[in-house]
Amino acid sequence: MDKSELIQRMTESRAEFEVLIAQFDDERMLLPVLPGNWTVKDVLAHMGWWARRAQLVISAVLAGQEPVYSLDEKDLDNVNRKIYEDNRLLSLADVRREEAESYRVLFVLVESLSEDDLGNSSKFAWMNGSPLSVLAEWNTFGHYDEHFADLRKALAK
């Protein structure tokens, strides 16, 4: 996927995500209506954490450093559980602000990368043959897609 398509997909998916989230009032955002007894607030905290992680990786790349990138797939449940625990007592306003800011900064960073940085699958050995663009994909529209169905079901309740 080239840079312009990546930016377009990020923008369109973000707009869809924001429209969906805006349909939950603050009270409904705090109800455990999602799988695992998560709230919409928990999903926002989860999304914000992963977007923040992607921006830390991309920031390291822009600084000419090799980031700490690896994450064992079998640890994802543990990482997500820790994200939940670390954020569950934060206020909804704080979680919303952090999630929105983490997306904004990630978007700006992606815009600042060259086409080669984003699309060259052999440029960064630590990416194990994947282009850097997958970080933006996995932590924006790809990640939203994972949660859209559950959010829509919760909205319909």
Contacts in CASP RR format, 6 or more apart in sequence:
PFRMAT RR
TARGET T0000
AUTHOR 0000-0000-0000
METHOD contacts of the structure
MODEL  1
MDKSELIQRMTESRAEFEVLIAQFDDERMLLPVLPGNWTVKDVLAHMGWW
ARRAQLVISAVLAGQEPVYSLDEKDLDNVNRKIYEDNRLLSLADVRREEA
ESYRVLFVLVESLSEDDLGNSSKFAWMNGSPLSVLAEWNTFGHYDEHFAD
LRKALAK
1 9 0 8 1.000
1 119 0 8 1.000
1 133 0 8 1.000
1 137 0 8 1.000
2 115 0 8 1.000
2 118 0 8 1.000
2 119 0 8 1.000
3 110 0 8 1.000
3 113 0 8 1.000
3 115 0 8 1.000
3 118 0 8 1.000
3 119 0 8 1.000
3 133 0 8 1.000
6 110 0 8 1.000
6 118 0 8 1.000
6 133 0 8 1.000
6 136 0 8 1.000
6 137 0 8 1.000
7 107 0 8 1.000
7 110 0 8 1.000
7 111 0 8 1.000
9 137 0 8 1.000
9 140 0 8 1.000
9 141 0 8 1.000
10 107 0 8 1.000
10 110 0 8 1.000
10 136 0 8 1.000
10 140 0 8 1.000
10 141 0 8 1.000
11 107 0 8 1.000
12 141 0 8 1.000
13 140 0 8 1.000
13 141 0 8 1.000
13 142 0 8 1.000
13 144 0 8 1.000
13 145 0 8 1.000
14 103 0 8 1.000
14 107 0 8 1.000
14 140 0 8 1.000
14 141 0 8 1.000
14 144 0 8 1.000
16 144 0 8 1.000
16 148 0 8 1.000
17 144 0 8 1.000
17 148 0 8 1.000
20 148 0 8 1.000
20 151 0 8 1.000
20 152 0 8 1.000
20 155 0 8 1.000
21 40 0 8 1.000
21 44 0 8 1.000
21 151 0 8 1.000
23 155 0 8 1.000
24 40 0 8 1.000
24 154 0 8 1.000
24 155 0 8 1.000
26 92 0 8 1.000
28 40 0 8 1.000
28 154 0 8 1.000
29 39 0 8 1.000
29 40 0 8 1.000
29 41 0 8 1.000
29 44 0 8 1.000
29 92 0 8 1.000
30 39 0 8 1.000
30 40 0 8 1.000
30 41 0 8 1.000
30 92 0 8 1.000
31 39 0 8 1.000
31 40 0 8 1.000
32 38 0 8 1.000
32 39 0 8 1.000
33 39 0 8 1.000
33 40 0 8 1.000
33 154 0 8 1.000
33 157 0 8 1.000
34 40 0 8 1.000
34 42 0 8 1.000
34 43 0 8 1.000
34 150 0 8 1.000
34 151 0 8 1.000
34 154 0 8 1.000
35 150 0 8 1.000
38 46 0 8 1.000
38 84 0 8 1.000
40 151 0 8 1.000
40 154 0 8 1.000
41 92 0 8 1.000
41 95 0 8 1.000
41 96 0 8 1.000
42 84 0 8 1.000
42 87 0 8 1.000
42 88 0 8 1.000
43 147 0 8 1.000
43 150 0 8 1.000
43 151 0 8 1.000
44 95 0 8 1.000
44 96 0 8 1.000
44 99 0 8 1.000
45 83 0 8 1.000
45 84 0 8 1.000
45 87 0 8 1.000
45 88 0 8 1.000
45 90 0 8 1.000
45 95 0 8 1.000
45 98 0 8 1.000
45 99 0 8 1.000
46 80 0 8 1.000
46 83 0 8 1.000
46 84 0 8 1.000
46 87 0 8 1.000
47 99 0 8 1.000
47 102 0 8 1.000
47 103 0 8 1.000
47 143 0 8 1.000
47 144 0 8 1.000
47 147 0 8 1.000
48 98 0 8 1.000
48 99 0 8 1.000
48 102 0 8 1.000
48 103 0 8 1.000
49 83 0 8 1.000
49 87 0 8 1.000
49 102 0 8 1.000
50 138 0 8 1.000
50 139 0 8 1.000
50 143 0 8 1.000
51 99 0 8 1.000
51 102 0 8 1.000
51 103 0 8 1.000
51 105 0 8 1.000
51 106 0 8 1.000
51 139 0 8 1.000
51 140 0 8 1.000
52 98 0 8 1.000
52 102 0 8 1.000
52 105 0 8 1.000
52 106 0 8 1.000
53 139 0 8 1.000
54 106 0 8 1.000
54 135 0 8 1.000
54 136 0 8 1.000
54 138 0 8 1.000
54 139 0 8 1.000
55 102 0 8 1.000
55 105 0 8 1.000
55 106 0 8 1.000
55 109 0 8 1.000
56 67 0 8 1.000
57 67 0 8 1.000
57 69 0 8 1.000
57 135 0 8 1.000
58 106 0 8 1.000
58 109 0 8 1.000
58 110 0 8 1.000
58 113 0 8 1.000
58 132 0 8 1.000
58 135 0 8 1.000
58 136 0 8 1.000
59 67 0 8 1.000
59 109 0 8 1.000
60 66 0 8 1.000
60 67 0 8 1.000
60 68 0 8 1.000
61 67 0 8 1.000
61 113 0 8 1.000
61 117 0 8 1.000
61 124 0 8 1.000
61 132 0 8 1.000
62 109 0 8 1.000
62 112 0 8 1.000
62 113 0 8 1.000
66 124 0 8 1.000
66 126 0 8 1.000
67 126 0 8 1.000
69 126 0 8 1.000
69 127 0 8 1.000
70 126 0 8 1.000
71 79 0 8 1.000
87 95 0 8 1.000
90 98 0 8 1.000
103 140 0 8 1.000
106 136 0 8 1.000
106 139 0 8 1.000
106 140 0 8 1.000
107 140 0 8 1.000
110 118 0 8 1.000
110 133 0 8 1.000
110 136 0 8 1.000
113 132 0 8 1.000
116 123 0 8 1.000
117 123 0 8 1.000
117 132 0 8 1.000
118 131 0 8 1.000
118 132 0 8 1.000
118 133 0 8 1.000
118 136 0 8 1.000
119 131 0 8 1.000
119 132 0 8 1.000
119 133 0 8 1.000
120 131 0 8 1.000
120 132 0 8 1.000
121 127 0 8 1.000
121 129 0 8 1.000
121 130 0 8 1.000
121 131 0 8 1.000
122 129 0 8 1.000
123 131 0 8 1.000
123 132 0 8 1.000
124 132 0 8 1.000
127 134 0 8 1.000
END
